[in-house]
Amino acid sequence: MTVTGTIVKIKAEKDGDLHIRVNLDPEFNNLLNDANLAGEGGDLVVEPICQGPVTQPDAIASCQDFHQDINIPSVGTHVSITGDYVLDTQHGWMEIHPVTSIQPSE
């Protein structure tokens, strides 16, 4: 799935993924659920995988020989994001995980 919106927060996670919150353009707001609204400020979570150091023991092997070459634009950048649209069953929100592409857009 491909969506567009503005990056509002980027946080490195212990599993090596980046947890990026994106304020979606209005035509994609139907992709959000109650957990996105309550727990993520009404933003979609997008996660490029294996982007940073991995300190979470159960994730070390997964990222050991893998790295995505994705350039992450800065907070405030309007972007087009492509990846798998899934339900994060641990947290209950919808997200794009893994991300396969993030590109600045106009």
TIKOLNU-647609 format. One line per 2 residues: number of its first residue (from 1); their letters; for each residue y, z, x of C-alpha. Coordinates in steps of 0.25 Angstrom, whole numbers. Example, Ala and Ser with C-alpha at 12.3 -4.5 7.8 and 13.67 -1.06 7.14 Angstrom:
2
1	as	-18:31:49 ~ -4:29:55
END
This chain:
106
1	mt	0:0:0 ~ 14:-3:5
3	vt	26:6:0 ~ 41:7:4
5	gt	50:19:5 ~ 58:28:15
7	iv	52:37:25 ~ 57:51:23
9	ki	48:60:32 ~ 38:58:43
11	ka	29:69:48 ~ 18:69:58
13	ek	5:75:54 ~ -6:82:62
15	dg	-16:71:59 ~ -7:61:66
17	dl	-2:54:53 ~ 12:54:49
19	hi	16:59:36 ~ 27:50:31
21	rv	35:53:18 ~ 40:40:12
23	nl	50:40:0 ~ 45:28:-7
25	dp	53:17:-13 ~ 53:18:-29
27	ef	43:8:-32 ~ 33:16:-24
29	nn	35:30:-30 ~ 23:28:-40
31	ll	15:30:-27 ~ 19:45:-26
33	nd	11:56:-33 ~ 15:70:-37
35	an	11:75:-23 ~ 20:65:-16
37	la	31:70:-26 ~ 29:85:-24
39	ge	24:86:-9 ~ 30:74:-2
41	gg	44:73:-8 ~ 41:61:-17
43	dl	37:53:-5 ~ 25:45:-1
45	vv	17:50:11 ~ 13:39:21
47	ep	4:42:33 ~ 3:33:45
49	ic	-9:39:52 ~ -12:43:67
51	qg	3:42:71 ~ 4:55:79
53	pv	-3:66:86 ~ -15:71:79
55	tq	-17:86:79 ~ -25:88:66
57	pd	-40:89:71 ~ -46:81:60
59	ai	-37:69:62 ~ -38:68:78
61	as	-50:59:77 ~ -44:50:67
63	cq	-32:47:75 ~ -39:47:89
65	df	-40:32:91 ~ -30:27:80
67	hq	-16:25:79 ~ -7:17:69
69	di	4:9:75 ~ 14:12:64
71	ni	29:14:67 ~ 34:25:58
73	ps	49:22:54 ~ 58:34:53
75	vg	62:43:41 ~ 72:36:32
77	th	66:22:35 ~ 62:13:23
79	vs	48:8:25 ~ 36:0:20
81	it	23:8:21 ~ 9:2:20
83	gd	-4:10:20 ~ -15:16:11
85	yv	-9:23:-2 ~ -18:36:-4
87	ld	-18:49:-10 ~ -18:61:0
89	tq	-28:69:-6 ~ -25:81:3
91	hg	-10:82:-2 ~ -11:74:-15
93	wm	0:64:-12 ~ 0:49:-11
95	ei	2:43:3 ~ 0:30:11
97	hp	-10:34:22 ~ -13:28:31
99	vt	0:20:33 ~ -3:6:39
101	si	12:2:40 ~ 26:7:39
103	qp	37:-3:41 ~ 52:-1:39
105	se	57:-8:27 ~ 70:-12:20
END
